[in-house]
């Protein structure tokens, strides 16, 4: 059997249990923010889209 490194085991047991949940929350927020930005851009296209295209 491979010898387990106690430091690595501690990281896996403590930090990495919290990290995935934090990453999932961050991804969810990012998706929501991206969705909101996309909706804003879609609603703005008719009025200022042509300006952004020229620039």
C-alpha distance matrix in Angstrom:
0.0 3.8 6.4 8.8 12.4 14.7 17.5 16.0 15.1 18.7 20.2 18.5 19.7 23.1 24.5 23.1 24.2 27.7 27.8 27.7 30.6 32.5 32.1 33.3 36.3 37.1 37.1 39.3 41.7 41.8 42.6 45.3 46.8 46.7 48.5 51.1 51.7 52.1 54.6 56.5 56.7 57.9 60.6 61.6 61.9 65.4 66.8 64.9 62.8 65.5 65.6 61.8 62.3 65.2 63.2
3.8 0.0 3.8 6.2 9.3 12.2 14.6 13.0 12.8 16.4 17.5 16.3 17.9 21.0 22.1 20.8 22.4 25.7 25.4 25.7 28.7 30.3 29.8 31.4 34.3 34.8 34.9 37.4 39.6 39.5 40.5 43.3 44.5 44.5 46.4 49.0 49.4 49.9 52.5 54.3 54.4 55.7 58.5 59.3 59.6 63.2 64.4 62.4 60.4 63.0 62.9 59.1 59.7 62.4 60.4
6.4 3.8 0.0 3.8 6.5 9.2 11.9 11.1 10.9 14.2 15.8 15.2 16.5 19.4 20.7 20.0 21.6 24.8 24.8 25.5 28.4 29.8 29.6 31.5 34.1 34.6 35.1 37.6 39.5 39.5 40.9 43.6 44.6 44.8 46.9 49.2 49.6 50.4 53.0 54.6 54.8 56.3 58.9 59.7 60.1 63.8 64.8 62.7 60.9 63.6 63.3 59.5 60.3 63.0 60.7
8.8 6.2 3.8 0.0 3.8 6.1 8.7 7.7 7.1 10.4 12.1 11.5 12.8 15.6 16.9 16.3 18.0 21.0 21.2 22.1 24.9 26.2 26.2 28.1 30.6 31.1 31.8 34.2 36.1 36.3 37.8 40.3 41.3 41.7 43.7 45.9 46.5 47.4 49.9 51.4 51.8 53.4 55.8 56.6 57.2 60.8 61.8 59.8 58.0 60.9 60.5 56.8 57.7 60.4 58.1
12.4 9.3 6.5 3.8 0.0 3.8 5.5 5.3 6.2 8.7 10.1 10.7 12.3 14.3 15.2 15.3 17.4 20.0 19.9 21.4 24.2 25.0 25.2 27.5 29.7 29.9 30.9 33.5 35.0 35.1 36.9 39.4 40.1 40.6 42.9 44.9 45.2 46.4 48.9 50.2 50.6 52.4 54.8 55.4 56.1 59.7 60.5 58.3 56.7 59.5 58.9 55.2 56.3 58.9 56.4
14.7 12.2 9.2 6.1 3.8 0.0 3.8 5.5 4.9 6.1 8.6 9.8 10.3 11.9 13.5 14.3 16.0 18.3 18.9 20.8 23.1 23.8 24.6 26.9 28.7 29.2 30.6 32.9 34.2 34.7 36.7 38.8 39.5 40.4 42.6 44.4 44.9 46.3 48.7 49.9 50.5 52.4 54.6 55.2 56.2 59.8 60.4 58.4 57.0 59.9 59.2 55.6 56.9 59.5 56.9
17.5 14.6 11.9 8.7 5.5 3.8 0.0 3.8 5.4 5.1 6.3 8.7 9.9 10.6 11.3 12.5 14.7 16.5 16.7 19.0 21.4 21.6 22.3 24.9 26.6 26.7 28.3 30.8 31.8 32.1 34.3 36.5 36.9 37.8 40.2 41.9 42.2 43.7 46.2 47.2 47.8 49.8 52.0 52.4 53.4 57.0 57.5 55.4 54.1 56.9 56.1 52.5 53.9 56.4 53.7
16.0 13.0 11.1 7.7 5.3 5.5 3.8 0.0 3.8 5.4 5.1 6.2 8.6 10.0 10.2 10.2 12.8 15.0 14.7 16.4 19.2 19.8 20.0 22.5 24.5 24.6 25.8 28.4 29.8 29.9 31.8 34.2 34.8 35.5 37.8 39.7 40.0 41.3 43.8 45.0 45.5 47.4 49.7 50.2 51.0 54.7 55.4 53.3 51.8 54.6 54.0 50.3 51.6 54.2 51.7
15.1 12.8 10.9 7.1 6.2 4.9 5.4 3.8 0.0 3.8 5.4 5.1 6.0 8.5 10.0 9.9 11.4 14.2 14.8 16.2 18.6 19.7 20.3 22.3 24.3 25.1 26.2 28.4 30.0 30.6 32.3 34.4 35.4 36.2 38.3 40.2 40.9 42.1 44.4 45.8 46.5 48.2 50.4 51.2 52.1 55.7 56.5 54.6 53.1 56.1 55.6 52.0 53.3 56.0 53.7
18.7 16.4 14.2 10.4 8.7 6.1 5.1 5.4 3.8 0.0 3.8 5.5 5.1 5.9 7.8 9.1 10.4 12.5 13.5 15.6 17.5 18.2 19.4 21.6 23.1 23.8 25.5 27.5 28.8 29.6 31.6 33.4 34.2 35.4 37.5 39.1 39.9 41.4 43.6 44.7 45.6 47.5 49.5 50.2 51.4 54.9 55.5 53.6 52.4 55.4 54.8 51.3 52.8 55.4 53.0
20.2 17.5 15.8 12.1 10.1 8.6 6.3 5.1 5.4 3.8 0.0 3.8 5.5 5.3 5.2 6.2 8.7 10.3 10.4 12.8 15.1 15.3 16.2 18.7 20.3 20.6 22.3 24.6 25.7 26.3 28.4 30.4 31.0 32.0 34.3 35.9 36.5 38.0 40.3 41.4 42.2 44.1 46.1 46.8 47.9 51.4 52.0 50.0 48.8 51.8 51.1 47.6 49.1 51.7 49.2
18.5 16.3 15.2 11.5 10.7 9.8 8.7 6.2 5.1 5.5 3.8 0.0 3.8 5.7 6.1 4.9 6.8 9.6 9.8 11.1 13.6 14.7 15.3 17.2 19.3 20.1 21.2 23.3 25.0 25.6 27.2 29.3 30.4 31.2 33.2 35.1 35.9 37.1 39.3 40.8 41.6 43.2 45.4 46.3 47.2 50.7 51.5 49.8 48.3 51.4 51.0 47.4 48.8 51.6 49.3
19.7 17.9 16.5 12.8 12.3 10.3 9.9 8.6 6.0 5.1 5.5 3.8 0.0 3.8 6.4 6.5 6.2 9.1 10.8 12.1 13.6 15.1 16.5 18.0 19.6 21.0 22.4 24.0 25.6 26.8 28.4 30.1 31.4 32.6 34.3 36.0 37.1 38.5 40.4 41.8 42.9 44.5 46.5 47.5 48.7 52.1 52.9 51.3 50.0 53.3 52.8 49.4 50.9 53.7 51.5
23.1 21.0 19.4 15.6 14.3 11.9 10.6 10.0 8.5 5.9 5.3 5.7 3.8 0.0 3.8 5.9 5.7 7.0 9.0 11.4 12.4 13.1 15.1 16.9 17.9 19.1 21.1 22.7 23.8 25.1 27.1 28.5 29.5 31.0 32.9 34.2 35.3 37.0 38.9 40.0 41.2 43.0 44.8 45.7 47.1 50.5 51.0 49.4 48.4 51.6 51.0 47.6 49.3 52.1 49.7
24.5 22.1 20.7 16.9 15.2 13.5 11.3 10.2 10.0 7.8 5.2 6.1 6.4 3.8 0.0 3.8 5.5 5.5 6.1 9.2 10.7 10.6 12.2 14.6 15.6 16.2 18.3 20.2 21.1 22.1 24.3 25.9 26.6 28.0 30.1 31.5 32.3 34.0 36.1 37.1 38.1 40.1 41.9 42.7 44.0 47.5 47.9 46.1 45.1 48.2 47.5 44.1 45.8 48.5 46.1
23.1 20.8 20.0 16.3 15.3 14.3 12.5 10.2 9.9 9.1 6.2 4.9 6.5 5.9 3.8 0.0 3.8 5.4 4.9 6.6 9.0 9.8 10.5 12.6 14.4 15.1 16.5 18.6 20.1 20.8 22.5 24.5 25.5 26.5 28.5 30.3 31.1 32.5 34.6 35.9 36.8 38.5 40.6 41.5 42.6 46.1 46.8 45.1 43.8 46.9 46.5 43.0 44.5 47.3 45.1
24.2 22.4 21.6 18.0 17.4 16.0 14.7 12.8 11.4 10.4 8.7 6.8 6.2 5.7 5.5 3.8 0.0 3.8 5.7 6.3 7.4 9.3 10.8 11.9 13.5 15.1 16.5 17.9 19.6 20.9 22.4 24.0 25.4 26.7 28.3 29.9 31.2 32.6 34.3 35.9 37.1 38.5 40.4 41.6 42.9 46.2 47.1 45.6 44.4 47.7 47.4 44.0 45.6 48.6 46.5
27.7 25.7 24.8 21.0 20.0 18.3 16.5 15.0 14.2 12.5 10.3 9.6 9.1 7.0 5.5 5.4 3.8 0.0 3.8 5.7 5.6 6.4 8.8 10.3 11.0 12.4 14.5 15.7 16.9 18.5 20.3 21.6 22.7 24.4 26.1 27.4 28.7 30.3 32.0 33.3 34.6 36.3 38.0 39.1 40.5 43.8 44.5 43.0 42.0 45.4 44.9 41.6 43.4 46.3 44.1
27.8 25.4 24.8 21.2 19.9 18.9 16.7 14.7 14.8 13.5 10.4 9.8 10.8 9.0 6.1 4.9 5.7 3.8 0.0 3.8 5.5 5.1 6.1 8.6 9.9 10.4 12.2 14.2 15.4 16.2 18.2 20.0 20.8 22.1 24.1 25.6 26.5 28.1 30.1 31.3 32.4 34.1 36.0 36.9 38.2 41.6 42.2 40.6 39.4 42.7 42.2 38.8 40.4 43.3 41.1
27.7 25.7 25.5 22.1 21.4 20.8 19.0 16.4 16.2 15.6 12.8 11.1 12.1 11.4 9.2 6.6 6.3 5.7 3.8 0.0 3.8 5.4 5.0 6.1 8.6 9.7 10.4 12.3 14.3 15.1 16.4 18.4 19.8 20.7 22.3 24.3 25.4 26.5 28.5 30.1 31.1 32.5 34.6 35.8 36.8 40.2 41.2 39.7 38.3 41.6 41.4 38.0 39.5 42.5 40.6
30.6 28.7 28.4 24.9 24.2 23.1 21.4 19.2 18.6 17.5 15.1 13.6 13.6 12.4 10.7 9.0 7.4 5.6 5.5 3.8 0.0 3.8 5.4 5.1 6.2 8.6 9.9 10.6 12.4 14.1 15.4 16.7 18.3 19.8 21.1 22.7 24.3 25.6 27.1 28.7 30.2 31.5 33.2 34.6 36.0 39.2 40.1 38.9 37.7 41.2 41.0 37.8 39.5 42.6 40.7
32.5 30.3 29.8 26.2 25.0 23.8 21.6 19.8 19.7 18.2 15.3 14.7 15.1 13.1 10.6 9.8 9.3 6.4 5.1 5.4 3.8 0.0 3.8 5.4 5.1 6.1 8.6 9.9 10.7 12.2 14.2 15.4 16.4 18.1 19.9 21.1 22.3 24.1 25.8 26.9 28.3 30.0 31.7 32.7 34.2 37.5 38.1 36.7 35.7 39.1 38.7 35.5 37.3 40.3 38.2
32.1 29.8 29.6 26.2 25.2 24.6 22.3 20.0 20.3 19.4 16.2 15.3 16.5 15.1 12.2 10.5 10.8 8.8 6.1 5.0 5.4 3.8 0.0 3.8 5.4 5.0 6.1 8.6 9.9 10.3 12.2 14.2 15.1 16.1 18.1 19.8 20.7 22.1 24.1 25.5 26.5 28.1 30.1 31.1 32.2 35.7 36.5 34.9 33.6 36.9 36.6 33.3 34.8 37.9 35.9
33.3 31.4 31.5 28.1 27.5 26.9 24.9 22.5 22.3 21.6 18.7 17.2 18.0 16.9 14.6 12.6 11.9 10.3 8.6 6.1 5.1 5.4 3.8 0.0 3.8 5.4 5.1 6.2 8.7 9.8 10.5 12.4 14.2 15.2 16.4 18.4 19.8 20.8 22.6 24.4 25.5 26.7 28.7 30.1 31.3 34.5 35.6 34.4 33.0 36.5 36.5 33.3 34.7 38.0 36.3
36.3 34.3 34.1 30.6 29.7 28.7 26.6 24.5 24.3 23.1 20.3 19.3 19.6 17.9 15.6 14.4 13.5 11.0 9.9 8.6 6.2 5.1 5.4 3.8 0.0 3.8 5.4 5.1 6.2 8.5 9.9 10.7 12.2 14.1 15.3 16.6 18.3 19.8 21.2 22.6 24.3 25.7 27.2 28.6 30.1 33.3 34.0 32.9 32.0 35.5 35.4 32.3 34.2 37.3 35.5
37.1 34.8 34.6 31.1 29.9 29.2 26.7 24.6 25.1 23.8 20.6 20.1 21.0 19.1 16.2 15.1 15.1 12.4 10.4 9.7 8.6 6.1 5.0 5.4 3.8 0.0 3.8 5.5 5.2 6.1 8.6 9.9 10.4 12.0 14.1 15.3 16.2 18.0 19.9 20.9 22.2 24.0 25.7 26.6 28.1 31.4 32.0 30.6 29.6 33.0 32.7 29.5 31.3 34.4 32.4
37.1 34.9 35.1 31.8 30.9 30.6 28.3 25.8 26.2 25.5 22.3 21.2 22.4 21.1 18.3 16.5 16.5 14.5 12.2 10.4 9.9 8.6 6.1 5.1 5.4 3.8 0.0 3.8 5.5 5.0 6.1 8.6 9.8 10.3 12.1 14.1 15.1 16.1 18.2 19.8 20.7 22.1 24.2 25.4 26.4 29.8 30.8 29.4 28.0 31.4 31.4 28.2 29.7 32.9 31.2
39.3 37.4 37.6 34.2 33.5 32.9 30.8 28.4 28.4 27.5 24.6 23.3 24.0 22.7 20.2 18.6 17.9 15.7 14.2 12.3 10.6 9.9 8.6 6.2 5.1 5.5 3.8 0.0 3.8 5.4 5.2 6.3 8.6 9.9 10.6 12.4 14.3 15.3 16.6 18.5 20.0 21.0 22.7 24.3 25.7 28.8 29.8 28.9 27.8 31.3 31.5 28.5 30.2 33.5 32.1
41.7 39.6 39.5 36.1 35.0 34.2 31.8 29.8 30.0 28.8 25.7 25.0 25.6 23.8 21.1 20.1 19.6 16.9 15.4 14.3 12.4 10.7 9.9 8.7 6.2 5.2 5.5 3.8 0.0 3.8 5.4 5.1 6.0 8.4 9.7 10.5 12.1 14.0 15.3 16.4 18.2 19.8 21.1 22.4 24.1 27.2 27.8 26.8 26.0 29.6 29.5 26.6 28.6 31.7 30.1
41.8 39.5 39.5 36.3 35.1 34.7 32.1 29.9 30.6 29.6 26.3 25.6 26.8 25.1 22.1 20.8 20.9 18.5 16.2 15.1 14.1 12.2 10.3 9.8 8.5 6.1 5.0 5.4 3.8 0.0 3.8 5.4 5.1 6.0 8.4 9.8 10.4 12.0 14.1 15.2 16.2 18.0 19.9 20.8 22.1 25.4 26.2 24.8 23.6 27.1 26.9 23.8 25.6 28.8 27.1
42.6 40.5 40.9 37.8 36.9 36.7 34.3 31.8 32.3 31.6 28.4 27.2 28.4 27.1 24.3 22.5 22.4 20.3 18.2 16.4 15.4 14.2 12.2 10.5 9.9 8.6 6.1 5.2 5.4 3.8 0.0 3.8 5.5 5.1 6.0 8.6 9.8 10.3 12.2 14.2 15.2 16.2 18.3 19.8 20.8 24.0 25.2 24.2 22.8 26.3 26.7 23.6 25.1 28.5 27.3
45.3 43.3 43.6 40.3 39.4 38.8 36.5 34.2 34.4 33.4 30.4 29.3 30.1 28.5 25.9 24.5 24.0 21.6 20.0 18.4 16.7 15.4 14.2 12.4 10.7 9.9 8.6 6.3 5.1 5.4 3.8 0.0 3.8 5.4 5.0 6.2 8.6 9.8 10.6 12.4 14.2 15.2 16.6 18.3 19.9 22.8 23.8 23.2 22.3 26.0 26.3 23.6 25.4 28.8 27.7
46.8 44.5 44.6 41.3 40.1 39.5 36.9 34.8 35.4 34.2 31.0 30.4 31.4 29.5 26.6 25.5 25.4 22.7 20.8 19.8 18.3 16.4 15.1 14.2 12.2 10.4 9.8 8.6 6.0 5.1 5.5 3.8 0.0 3.8 5.4 5.1 6.1 8.5 9.8 10.5 12.2 14.1 15.4 16.4 18.2 21.3 21.8 20.8 20.1 23.7 23.6 20.9 23.0 26.2 24.7
46.7 44.5 44.8 41.7 40.6 40.4 37.8 35.5 36.2 35.4 32.0 31.2 32.6 31.0 28.0 26.5 26.7 24.4 22.1 20.7 19.8 18.1 16.1 15.2 14.1 12.0 10.3 9.9 8.4 6.0 5.1 5.4 3.8 0.0 3.8 5.4 5.1 6.0 8.6 9.8 10.4 12.1 14.2 15.1 16.2 19.6 20.5 19.3 18.0 21.5 21.7 18.7 20.4 23.7 22.5
48.5 46.4 46.9 43.7 42.9 42.6 40.2 37.8 38.3 37.5 34.3 33.2 34.3 32.9 30.1 28.5 28.3 26.1 24.1 22.3 21.1 19.9 18.1 16.4 15.3 14.1 12.1 10.6 9.7 8.4 6.0 5.0 5.4 3.8 0.0 3.8 5.5 5.1 6.2 8.7 9.9 10.5 12.4 14.2 15.3 18.3 19.6 19.1 17.8 21.5 22.2 19.6 21.1 24.6 23.9
51.1 49.0 49.2 45.9 44.9 44.4 41.9 39.7 40.2 39.1 35.9 35.1 36.0 34.2 31.5 30.3 29.9 27.4 25.6 24.3 22.7 21.1 19.8 18.4 16.6 15.3 14.1 12.4 10.5 9.8 8.6 6.2 5.1 5.4 3.8 0.0 3.8 5.4 5.1 6.2 8.6 9.8 10.7 12.3 14.3 17.0 17.8 17.4 16.8 20.6 20.9 18.7 20.8 24.0 23.2
51.7 49.4 49.6 46.5 45.2 44.9 42.2 40.0 40.9 39.9 36.5 35.9 37.1 35.3 32.3 31.1 31.2 28.7 26.5 25.4 24.3 22.3 20.7 19.8 18.3 16.2 15.1 14.3 12.1 10.4 9.8 8.6 6.1 5.1 5.5 3.8 0.0 3.8 5.4 5.1 6.1 8.5 9.9 10.4 12.1 15.3 15.8 14.7 14.0 17.7 17.7 15.3 17.4 20.6 19.6
52.1 49.9 50.4 47.4 46.4 46.3 43.7 41.3 42.1 41.4 38.0 37.1 38.5 37.0 34.0 32.5 32.6 30.3 28.1 26.5 25.6 24.1 22.1 20.8 19.8 18.0 16.1 15.3 14.0 12.0 10.3 9.8 8.5 6.0 5.1 5.4 3.8 0.0 3.8 5.4 5.1 6.1 8.7 9.8 10.5 13.7 15.1 14.3 12.8 16.4 17.2 14.7 16.2 19.7 19.2
54.6 52.5 53.0 49.9 48.9 48.7 46.2 43.8 44.4 43.6 40.3 39.3 40.4 38.9 36.1 34.6 34.3 32.0 30.1 28.5 27.1 25.8 24.1 22.6 21.2 19.9 18.2 16.6 15.3 14.1 12.2 10.6 9.8 8.6 6.2 5.1 5.4 3.8 0.0 3.8 5.5 5.0 6.2 8.6 10.0 12.4 13.9 14.0 13.1 16.9 17.9 16.1 17.7 21.1 21.0
56.5 54.3 54.6 51.4 50.2 49.9 47.2 45.0 45.8 44.7 41.4 40.8 41.8 40.0 37.1 35.9 35.9 33.3 31.3 30.1 28.7 26.9 25.5 24.4 22.6 20.9 19.8 18.5 16.4 15.2 14.2 12.4 10.5 9.8 8.7 6.2 5.1 5.4 3.8 0.0 3.8 5.4 5.2 6.1 8.6 11.1 11.6 11.4 11.3 15.1 15.5 14.0 16.2 19.2 18.8
56.7 54.4 54.8 51.8 50.6 50.5 47.8 45.5 46.5 45.6 42.2 41.6 42.9 41.2 38.1 36.8 37.1 34.6 32.4 31.1 30.2 28.3 26.5 25.5 24.3 22.2 20.7 20.0 18.2 16.2 15.2 14.2 12.2 10.4 9.9 8.6 6.1 5.1 5.5 3.8 0.0 3.8 5.4 5.0 6.0 9.3 10.1 9.2 8.2 12.0 12.6 10.7 12.6 15.8 15.6
57.9 55.7 56.3 53.4 52.4 52.4 49.8 47.4 48.2 47.5 44.1 43.2 44.5 43.0 40.1 38.5 38.5 36.3 34.1 32.5 31.5 30.0 28.1 26.7 25.7 24.0 22.1 21.0 19.8 18.0 16.2 15.2 14.1 12.1 10.5 9.8 8.5 6.1 5.0 5.4 3.8 0.0 3.8 5.4 5.3 7.9 10.0 10.3 8.8 12.3 14.0 12.6 13.7 17.0 17.7
60.6 58.5 58.9 55.8 54.8 54.6 52.0 49.7 50.4 49.5 46.1 45.4 46.5 44.8 41.9 40.6 40.4 38.0 36.0 34.6 33.2 31.7 30.1 28.7 27.2 25.7 24.2 22.7 21.1 19.9 18.3 16.6 15.4 14.2 12.4 10.7 9.9 8.7 6.2 5.2 5.4 3.8 0.0 3.8 5.7 6.8 8.2 9.5 9.4 12.8 14.1 13.6 15.2 18.1 18.8
61.6 59.3 59.7 56.6 55.4 55.2 52.4 50.2 51.2 50.2 46.8 46.3 47.5 45.7 42.7 41.5 41.6 39.1 36.9 35.8 34.6 32.7 31.1 30.1 28.6 26.6 25.4 24.3 22.4 20.8 19.8 18.3 16.4 15.1 14.2 12.3 10.4 9.8 8.6 6.1 5.0 5.4 3.8 0.0 3.8 5.6 5.5 5.8 6.4 9.8 10.6 10.3 12.4 14.9 15.4
61.9 59.6 60.1 57.2 56.1 56.2 53.4 51.0 52.1 51.4 47.9 47.2 48.7 47.1 44.0 42.6 42.9 40.5 38.2 36.8 36.0 34.2 32.2 31.3 30.1 28.1 26.4 25.7 24.1 22.1 20.8 19.9 18.2 16.2 15.3 14.3 12.1 10.5 10.0 8.6 6.0 5.3 5.7 3.8 0.0 3.8 5.6 5.6 3.9 7.3 9.2 8.8 9.8 12.7 13.8
65.4 63.2 63.8 60.8 59.7 59.8 57.0 54.7 55.7 54.9 51.4 50.7 52.1 50.5 47.5 46.1 46.2 43.8 41.6 40.2 39.2 37.5 35.7 34.5 33.3 31.4 29.8 28.8 27.2 25.4 24.0 22.8 21.3 19.6 18.3 17.0 15.3 13.7 12.4 11.1 9.3 7.9 6.8 5.6 3.8 0.0 3.8 6.2 5.9 7.7 10.1 11.1 11.7 13.9 15.7
66.8 64.4 64.8 61.8 60.5 60.4 57.5 55.4 56.5 55.5 52.0 51.5 52.9 51.0 47.9 46.8 47.1 44.5 42.2 41.2 40.1 38.1 36.5 35.6 34.0 32.0 30.8 29.8 27.8 26.2 25.2 23.8 21.8 20.5 19.6 17.8 15.8 15.1 13.9 11.6 10.1 10.0 8.2 5.5 5.6 3.8 0.0 3.8 6.0 7.5 8.5 10.2 11.7 13.2 14.5
64.9 62.4 62.7 59.8 58.3 58.4 55.4 53.3 54.6 53.6 50.0 49.8 51.3 49.4 46.1 45.1 45.6 43.0 40.6 39.7 38.9 36.7 34.9 34.4 32.9 30.6 29.4 28.9 26.8 24.8 24.2 23.2 20.8 19.3 19.1 17.4 14.7 14.3 14.0 11.4 9.2 10.3 9.5 5.8 5.6 6.2 3.8 0.0 3.8 5.5 5.2 6.6 8.8 10.2 11.0
62.8 60.4 60.9 58.0 56.7 57.0 54.1 51.8 53.1 52.4 48.8 48.3 50.0 48.4 45.1 43.8 44.4 42.0 39.4 38.3 37.7 35.7 33.6 33.0 32.0 29.6 28.0 27.8 26.0 23.6 22.8 22.3 20.1 18.0 17.8 16.8 14.0 12.8 13.1 11.3 8.2 8.8 9.4 6.4 3.9 5.9 6.0 3.8 0.0 3.8 5.4 5.2 6.2 8.8 10.1
65.5 63.0 63.6 60.9 59.5 59.9 56.9 54.6 56.1 55.4 51.8 51.4 53.3 51.6 48.2 46.9 47.7 45.4 42.7 41.6 41.2 39.1 36.9 36.5 35.5 33.0 31.4 31.3 29.6 27.1 26.3 26.0 23.7 21.5 21.5 20.6 17.7 16.4 16.9 15.1 12.0 12.3 12.8 9.8 7.3 7.7 7.5 5.5 3.8 0.0 3.8 5.5 5.0 6.2 8.7
65.6 62.9 63.3 60.5 58.9 59.2 56.1 54.0 55.6 54.8 51.1 51.0 52.8 51.0 47.5 46.5 47.4 44.9 42.2 41.4 41.0 38.7 36.6 36.5 35.4 32.7 31.4 31.5 29.5 26.9 26.7 26.3 23.6 21.7 22.2 20.9 17.7 17.2 17.9 15.5 12.6 14.0 14.1 10.6 9.2 10.1 8.5 5.2 5.4 3.8 0.0 3.8 5.4 5.2 6.3
61.8 59.1 59.5 56.8 55.2 55.6 52.5 50.3 52.0 51.3 47.6 47.4 49.4 47.6 44.1 43.0 44.0 41.6 38.8 38.0 37.8 35.5 33.3 33.3 32.3 29.5 28.2 28.5 26.6 23.8 23.6 23.6 20.9 18.7 19.6 18.7 15.3 14.7 16.1 14.0 10.7 12.6 13.6 10.3 8.8 11.1 10.2 6.6 5.2 5.5 3.8 0.0 3.8 5.5 5.1
62.3 59.7 60.3 57.7 56.3 56.9 53.9 51.6 53.3 52.8 49.1 48.8 50.9 49.3 45.8 44.5 45.6 43.4 40.4 39.5 39.5 37.3 34.8 34.7 34.2 31.3 29.7 30.2 28.6 25.6 25.1 25.4 23.0 20.4 21.1 20.8 17.4 16.2 17.7 16.2 12.6 13.7 15.2 12.4 9.8 11.7 11.7 8.8 6.2 5.0 5.4 3.8 0.0 3.8 5.5
65.2 62.4 63.0 60.4 58.9 59.5 56.4 54.2 56.0 55.4 51.7 51.6 53.7 52.1 48.5 47.3 48.6 46.3 43.3 42.5 42.6 40.3 37.9 38.0 37.3 34.4 32.9 33.5 31.7 28.8 28.5 28.8 26.2 23.7 24.6 24.0 20.6 19.7 21.1 19.2 15.8 17.0 18.1 14.9 12.7 13.9 13.2 10.2 8.8 6.2 5.2 5.5 3.8 0.0 3.8
63.2 60.4 60.7 58.1 56.4 56.9 53.7 51.7 53.7 53.0 49.2 49.3 51.5 49.7 46.1 45.1 46.5 44.1 41.1 40.6 40.7 38.2 35.9 36.3 35.5 32.4 31.2 32.1 30.1 27.1 27.3 27.7 24.7 22.5 23.9 23.2 19.6 19.2 21.0 18.8 15.6 17.7 18.8 15.4 13.8 15.7 14.5 11.0 10.1 8.7 6.3 5.1 5.5 3.8 0.0
